Amino acid sequence: MEIDLGWNEFKEWLGKGLKALRLLGVSDENAEDISYRFGELLNRYVDSANREQRLIKELWDQGNEIERRALASMLARLVERDTIERKKPSRLSDVEGPDETTEGRKKP
């Protein structure tokens, strides 16, 4: 089976899974275990569809259990960080208040 998602779509997909675990009240320790087991399933049954997925698969294949758990944990943190950053304004103009570049100048 192949899951052909772009990198951002893949991270969003993982983020939804992590959010569901959080909503269910799953502890961090159990969430890490579930992430590891899910990674094992993906590695075993899903073909890499793009270069990012191939890289993760190659890293997974080279790692022992401790390294795979670390990789799963790092991916979870990456996804959570990206989810938090998406909620923040991305530009100064998105922040309420005057824009420093135009403050004090009249619009033409």
HUWOSUL-V586527 format. One record per residue. N is the residue number from 1. RES is the residue in three letters. PHI is phi in degrees with one decimal (999 if undefined). OMEGA is omega as a letter, one per 20 degrees, with the letter a starting at -180 (NA if undefined). BURIAL is + if it has 16 or more other ideal C-beta (glycine too) atoms within 10 Angstrom, else -. Layout:
N;RES;PHI;OMEGA;BURIAL, N;RES;PHI;OMEGA;BURIAL
//
This chain:
1;MET;999;a;-, 2;GLU;-126.9;r;-, 3;ILE;-110.5;a;-, 4;ASP;-94.1;r;-, 5;LEU;-117.7;r;+, 6;GLY;-67.3;a;-, 7;TRP;-56.4;a;-, 8;ASN;-66.2;r;-, 9;GLU;-65.1;r;-, 10;PHE;-62.7;r;+, 11;LYS;-65.0;r;+, 12;GLU;-64.1;r;-, 13;TRP;-61.2;r;-, 14;LEU;-63.8;r;+, 15;GLY;-60.6;r;+, 16;LYS;-63.8;r;-, 17;GLY;-64.8;r;-, 18;LEU;-65.5;r;+, 19;LYS;-63.3;r;-, 20;ALA;-62.0;r;-, 21;LEU;-62.1;r;+, 22;ARG;-63.5;a;-, 23;LEU;-63.5;r;-, 24;LEU;-80.3;r;-, 25;GLY;80.2;r;-, 26;VAL;-71.7;a;-, 27;SER;-66.3;r;-, 28;ASP;-58.9;a;-, 29;GLU;-61.5;r;-, 30;ASN;-69.4;r;-, 31;ALA;-64.2;r;+, 32;GLU;-64.5;r;+, 33;ASP;-65.3;r;-, 34;ILE;-63.9;r;+, 35;SER;-61.3;r;+, 36;TYR;-62.2;a;+, 37;ARG;-63.2;r;-, 38;PHE;-64.9;r;-, 39;GLY;-60.6;r;+, 40;GLU;-61.0;r;-, 41;LEU;-64.2;r;-, 42;LEU;-59.7;a;+, 43;ASN;-61.4;a;-, 44;ARG;-77.8;a;-, 45;TYR;-117.1;a;-, 46;VAL;-116.6;r;-, 47;ASP;-79.4;r;-, 48;SER;-69.2;a;+, 49;ALA;-100.8;a;-, 50;ASN;-148.6;a;-, 51;ARG;-66.0;r;-, 52;GLU;-66.3;r;-, 53;GLN;-64.7;r;+, 54;ARG;-64.5;r;-, 55;LEU;-62.3;r;-, 56;ILE;-60.6;r;+, 57;LYS;-63.4;a;+, 58;GLU;-64.5;r;-, 59;LEU;-62.3;r;-, 60;TRP;-60.8;a;+, 61;ASP;-63.5;a;-, 62;GLN;-81.6;a;-, 63;GLY;-86.6;r;-, 64;ASN;-87.4;a;-, 65;GLU;-60.1;a;-, 66;ILE;-63.4;a;-, 67;GLU;-68.0;r;-, 68;ARG;-66.3;r;+, 69;ARG;-63.9;r;+, 70;ALA;-64.6;r;-, 71;LEU;-62.6;r;+, 72;ALA;-61.1;r;+, 73;SER;-65.2;r;-, 74;MET;-65.1;r;-, 75;LEU;-63.5;r;+, 76;ALA;-63.0;r;+, 77;ARG;-64.2;r;-, 78;LEU;-60.5;a;-, 79;VAL;-64.7;r;+, 80;GLU;-64.9;r;+, 81;ARG;-61.6;r;-, 82;ASP;-64.0;r;-, 83;THR;-65.0;r;+, 84;ILE;-66.5;a;-, 85;GLU;-66.5;r;-, 86;ARG;-66.9;a;-, 87;LYS;-78.8;r;-, 88;LYS;-82.7;r;-, 89;PRO;-60.9;a;-, 90;SER;-93.2;a;-, 91;ARG;-134.6;r;-, 92;LEU;-58.3;a;-, 93;SER;-67.2;r;-, 94;ASP;-81.3;a;-, 95;VAL;-84.4;r;-, 96;GLU;-64.2;r;-, 97;GLY;115.9;a;-, 98;PRO;-69.4;r;-, 99;ASP;-81.2;a;-, 100;GLU;-60.2;a;-, 101;THR;-75.5;a;-, 102;THR;-115.8;a;-, 103;GLU;-60.5;r;-, 104;GLY;85.1;r;-, 105;ARG;-104.9;r;-, 106;LYS;-87.2;r;-, 107;LYS;-73.3;a;-, 108;PRO;-67.6;NA;-
//
